[in-house]
Amino acid sequence: MIDPLLTALVVFVLAAFIGFEVINKVPPTLHTPLMSGSNAISGIAIIGAVLVTVGGNINWVNALGFVAIVLATINVVGGFMVTDRMLQMFRKKKASS
């Protein structure tokens, strides 16, 4: 029988590798517009981390869930800040009188 921890570790390593390769192939001019899409994904990660943390009966599961919540929240807030800054570049400046 395959150990569930080993399966989870393999999935994590593959996801990290594939994510790194996909991001490296995106041209720099598209990084900021894609940030809005990644905010939605991070929002889903926050919901998943909350569900895992609440349902976890093991202390280290709760600790990892809390770390996941914090990191995903930082990612969402940072993404919205970058997106807002990008959108400010396209707003018309008010004429000074």
Phi, psi and omega in degrees: 000141182275135180290129180298328178294320178295320177297315179296321179294318178297316178298318180297314181296316178297319179295319179295317180295313180295318178299318178297316180294320180294315181294323179295335182275349181277129178296149182303332181290343181260354184299315184292315177298327180286346179298325180296320177293322180289336175297320179295319179295319179293327175298320176294322178296324178296315180298316178298318180294323178296316180297319179293318182294318181292322183274354183281133178257356184254139184300317183290333175293317177296320179295315179294323177296319178296317178298319179297320178297315181296312183294319179293324178294318176299320180295318180294312181297315178297321179296318178293325178294317179294317179296318179296319179296321178295318181292331177294334179293336183263356178280146178285139178279142178288139179287132178276137182251000000 
